[in-house]
Amino acid sequence: MISTKKKWITIGTLFGICLVFIFLGAFAVPKQSAFVYEYAEQLKNREIGGVVTKMPKNSVNIFLRGYFGVDFGKYTEFDDFLTTKAALDNHRVSAIWVSDVTADYLCKKGNYRALRPASAPGLGEERLEFGFVFRSVDTALKDRANEMLAKFEDNGITQKLFNYFVNDGKSDALCGLSGKGRVLRVGVTGAVPPLEMVDERGNVSGVAVELSKYLAAYLDMKVKFVVVDNDTAFSQLMAGKVDMLACYGTSENHSTEFPDYLMSNGYCSMKDYCLLVNVEK
């Protein structure tokens, strides 16, 4: 039999080991993204995700490390935004990278927090613009789009659309018009809520979608939306599978340097990218 003295020594030792584990656990960051991150630096060595882009995966990873100044762990790409957001909500990844437009929208709609870089290239400078994308031969189509966007900016329709999708405003700005001519095929990726969104059934919505409907009516055309993958959207455009893309973010200089496509004037601007984390444990 174990003596009383040895028994108490054993109990004391086990109790001390438990205290050590409790102490270490209090300072350890959980492996899952249920941990409430407050700064981008806390995501060091954590897995982050994003919608697959035209850029090679390694290039995206290098860009994100340089942009946020953090050495992330594994980077995972997902086919679409719904899958990307589900990976965040299910704690498969600790954060996803999105535009500030999308981050602000989701933070208002759900239990999310946007972590912005303390300093990053372009921060505080001219904002990038989201607009329509056309083939380089479709200058007339781009010009008509710019005409419409300028009028909508002046009469407040664009702002009303943002109010509807972001602030649950009135629906009087939604397009109820339809042209009678040929079909304008519009590619939608769903990668930039609330500008463009695609639900589980393939239904499209968003500010850019409504503006595309207005553009078709402005041209006396019917509109047909085609859901395209984010990484192949441009190849679909160049191949003539769609006549335009509803949403793409770039700078004026970029579209000038790469004349394969034309950008309309912007209907929404962004300043920086954010890391979106889920604050619901």
Buried (B, 14 or more C-beta within 10 A) or exposed (E): EEEEEEEEEEEEEEEEEEEEEEEEEEEEEEEBBEBEBEEBEBBEEBBBBBBBBEEEEEEBBEBBEEBBEBEBEEBBBBEBBBBBBEBBBEBBBBBBBBBBBBBBBBBEEEEBBBBBBEEBEBEEEEBBBBBBBBBEEBEEBBEBBBEBBEEBBEEEBBBBBBBBBBEEBEEEBBBEEEBEEEEBBBBBBBBBBBBBBBEEEEEBBBBBBBBBBBBBBBBEBBBEBBBBBBBBBBEBBEEEBBBBBBBBBBBBEEBEEEEEBBBBBBBBBBBBBBBBBBBEE
